[in-house]
């Protein structure tokens, strides 16, 4: 059975000497960094270790092998549980802080069709050979228009 009073005393830096927060933190940080040496493994395999149960097993193995003879073996179970919960809480917080927001595509501004104002056929002054009889087809140059 786990004596929670002794366990908490140890977690807070009390005896036994080979069980404490600094040693546990160093062990886990080293193990996580060492994990980067296997990033070339298949992504589907590595994704298995994103699950809390797999993380718990890894942490339990680390603690079970690193605690000395003075530390009750049952404490490795507690250490692994506390660390699994802590790591997953940290992962959740970091994912919330560093969430990538989807880039908004620029909204398409509707194109306005140019308004062409039709002017009614009105005779505009000038000699007929200047082809000024239709305002919509009027030329500004003074030579006769040939169609």
C-alpha positions in Angstrom: 0.0 0.0 0.0 1.1 3.5 -0.7 1.7 5.7 2.4 0.6 9.1 0.9 2.2 11.1 3.8 5.6 9.6 3.1 5.1 9.9 -0.6 4.2 13.7 -0.4 7.1 14.3 2.0 9.5 12.7 -0.6 7.9 14.6 -3.5 8.5 17.8 -1.5 12.2 17.0 -1.2 12.3 14.7 1.8 13.7 11.2 2.1 14.6 8.9 0.3 17.4 10.8 -1.4 16.8 9.1 -4.8 13.2 10.3 -5.1 12.4 13.9 -5.4 11.1 16.6 -7.7 14.4 17.8 -9.2 15.6 14.3 -10.1 12.2 13.4 -11.6 12.1 16.6 -13.6 15.6 16.1 -14.9 14.8 12.5 -15.9 11.7 13.4 -17.8 13.2 16.4 -19.6 16.1 14.3 -20.6 13.8 11.5 -21.8 11.6 13.9 -23.8 14.7 15.5 -25.5 16.1 12.0 -26.2 12.9 11.3 -28.0 13.9 13.7 -30.7 16.6 11.3 -31.7 13.9 9.0 -33.1 11.9 11.5 -35.0 12.8 9.7 -38.2 10.6 6.7 -37.2 7.3 6.3 -39.1 4.8 9.0 -38.0 2.1 6.5 -37.4 4.3 4.7 -34.9 5.3 8.0 -33.1 1.7 9.0 -33.0 1.0 6.1 -30.6 3.0 7.9 -27.9 0.6 10.9 -28.0 -1.9 8.8 -26.1 -1.8 9.2 -22.3 -1.7 5.4 -21.7 1.4 5.0 -23.8 2.9 8.1 -22.0 2.1 6.6 -18.6 3.9 3.4 -19.6 7.0 5.2 -20.7 7.1 7.3 -17.6 6.5 4.3 -15.4 9.5 2.5 -17.0 11.6 5.6 -16.5 10.7 6.0 -12.9 10.8 2.3 -12.1 14.4 2.0 -13.4 15.7 5.3 -12.0 14.4 5.0 -8.4 16.9 3.4 -6.1 16.4 0.6 -3.6 15.3 3.0 -0.9 12.3 4.1 -2.8 9.1 2.0 -2.7 8.4 0.6 -6.1 4.7 1.6 -5.8 5.9 5.2 -5.9 6.9 4.8 -9.5 3.2 4.2 -10.3 2.3 7.5 -8.6 5.1 9.4 -10.2 4.1 8.2 -13.6 0.5 9.1 -13.0 1.3 12.6 -11.7 3.7 13.2 -14.6 1.3 12.0 -17.2 -1.4 14.3 -15.9 1.0 17.2 -15.7 2.5 16.7 -19.2 -0.9 16.4 -20.8 -2.1 19.6 -19.0 1.0 21.4 -20.3 0.4 20.1 -23.8 -3.2 21.3 -23.7 -2.1 24.8 -22.5 0.6 25.1 -25.1 -1.7 24.0 -27.9 -4.2 26.7 -26.8 -1.4 29.3 -26.8 0.1 28.3 -30.1 -3.1 27.4 -32.0 -2.8 28.3 -35.7 -5.7 30.4 -36.7 -6.9 29.6 -40.3 -5.9 32.3 -42.7 -8.9 34.2 -44.0 -9.1 34.3 -47.7 -9.6 37.8 -48.9 -13.3 38.5 -49.5 -14.0 39.0 -53.2 -15.3 42.5 -53.9 -18.1 42.3 -56.4 -17.1 43.9 -59.7 -19.3 46.8 -60.8 -20.2 46.8 -64.4 -19.5 50.1 -66.0 -22.7 52.0 -66.7 -23.0 53.0 -70.3 -25.5 55.7 -70.7 -27.2 55.6 -74.0 -27.9 59.0 -75.4 -30.9 59.2 -77.7 -30.3 59.9 -81.3 -30.3 63.7 -81.4 -29.2 65.8 -84.2 -26.3 67.9 -83.2 -25.4 71.0 -85.2 -22.9 70.9 -88.0 -22.9 70.1 -91.6 -24.2 66.6 -92.5 -20.9 65.6 -94.2 -19.2 65.9 -90.8 -21.3 62.8 -89.7 -22.5 64.6 -86.6 -26.1 63.5 -87.0 -25.9 60.7 -84.3 -24.5 61.7 -80.9 -23.7 58.0 -80.1 -21.6 57.8 -83.2 -20.2 61.3 -83.4 -16.6 61.9 -84.4 -14.5 64.8 -83.2 -12.3 64.8 -86.3 -13.3 67.0 -89.3 -13.1 64.4 -92.1 -16.0 62.6 -93.7 -16.9 59.2 -92.3 -17.0 56.3 -94.6 -18.8 53.0 -93.8 
